[in-house]
């Protein structure tokens, strides 16, 4: 009886101790001293022998703190933050992961808290190092924490200072892409390129339905290529598949796949395109980069180049490039920009321009990329790469933003018309708005600013008037509006319309997304506000305007002046962001479909 009573008393005392401990953890103010003591003991024990009791207590404290934050994000004890440089660098994966999750939540508590985290070098560097963890949950937690930290201007500056972007790209791709190269060919299907201005996934799928689910296609999904020396001429290993007279796209069969190893041994580079549509991990990186830079999308290619070889010849790209060297080394040569005008998407590239006298060796900049290095190559700069012994749309350019600004202003005029403000009416006014869109495209062909990438999509709402990015983008916008206002291109634009109608061509073939904007706009009863962006509408409306050319020019100049005087940068941001989201949604739907097909395959018939 006495022994049983002793056991009962012992159990009661144990339960009391546990209850007392849990009660203390329920109060966030008591977590700090407990966590400090346990973390200090754990840090010292790592140098000698593991201390399981300290590790367990740290995990309990972090779990309780995490739960407290989830229930009330404002209930975060600032004093605890001083312990996280130690915790995020813990050798225990569970402690490091939970610490990263808490840091991410803390970064979202307030601007002041975000600044405290961003300015703590130990925390930021610890999170960056965690990106390279072999444990997926740890690297994902660190990635999410860094993205939360980047939600403010101070956070982004801190990440740039510590080169977090390079670590993010490299660690994610290296850990998750390379093991997936082998299954690229296995059950892989062709990924039909989705246009940079495609906003409707249904219409796109209807357009390419006959190509969906087909085997991978040469040149579209894969190229096996090398540049011969000294001629600098590109040669395809599968030369028969490169036939400009052949309208049917050549499939890449199993026999071709088996020959890739032979081609690689002979010095050919294997270039894989559309990797973001095939692997979820790459899709995540692409989406994060697009969000970071405020762009509609980011694509990913992989280039496997054997030693002492060159894949692609010197060329320019119509988009900016981040080169991530995953293994080995590669010598890159970047030449001066041959043309002051940045190339627009799908502009034809003159290879001879890259190899002209202006690109002398004296002006060439060379970069030897080793494993872990990242090189940024701006749009329009000629470049080439070789190994030694040891690979956006006009919507995202300022030209696209200017078109959206004109649409927003025009929409406002329609709303003001109901309030008895002087309306825009009649065929001359409708044609004038259309001609102004065309003039913006004309200016884009000669003004370098309109060809630059717009970063408006990266602005965080609500706007901060002292935000450097906001002020920079607003200044650029005002410059563009000033250029539009000064331009006198009515006759040039008018003649181009006459030529387009004669050739029966679509004047807005480069800007299908613009037509979508006006289709989405609600019409006002008893007034035809539809801007004629289609060829048929042009042909119906233009003859009457041509008969009254002087009146059309006067109306055009009046609307141009009114637009430039009244349009405001802040009024355009929301519409532009919505347009980007529409494009991202269409591309995301297509990407998810392609990822699903590659991961799960087709259902059996």
Secondary structure, DSSP 8 states (H G I E B T S, - for coil): -HHHHHHHHHHHHHHHHHHHHHHHHTSHHHHHHHHHHHHHHHHHHHHSS--HHHHHHHHHHHHHHHHHHHH-TT---GGGGGGHHHHTT-SSHHHHHHHHHHHHHHHTT-HHHHHHHHT-HHHHHHHHHHTT-SSHHHHHHHHHHHHHHTTSHHHHHHHHHTTHHHHHHHHHHHHHTGGGSGGGTTT-B------TT---HHHHHHHTGGGTT-B-BBTTTEEEEEEETTTTEEEETTGGG--TT--S--B--HHHHHHHHHHHHTT-EEEE--GGGT-HHHHHHHHHHHHHHT-S-----EEE--TT-B-S-SB--SS-EEEE--SS-EEEEE---S-SS---TT----HHHHTSTTS-TTT-EEEEE-TT-EEEE-TT--EEEE-------GGGBHHHHHHHHHHHHHHHHHHHHTTT-----HHHHHHHHHHHHHHHHHHHTT-HHHHSB--GGG--SS--TT-HHHHHHHHHHHHHHHHHHH---HHHHHHHHHHHHHHT--TTTT-HHHHHHHHHS---TT-------SHHHHHHHHHHHHHTHHHHHHHHHHHHHHHHHH--HHHHHHHHHHHHHHHHHHHHHHHHHHHHHHHH-----
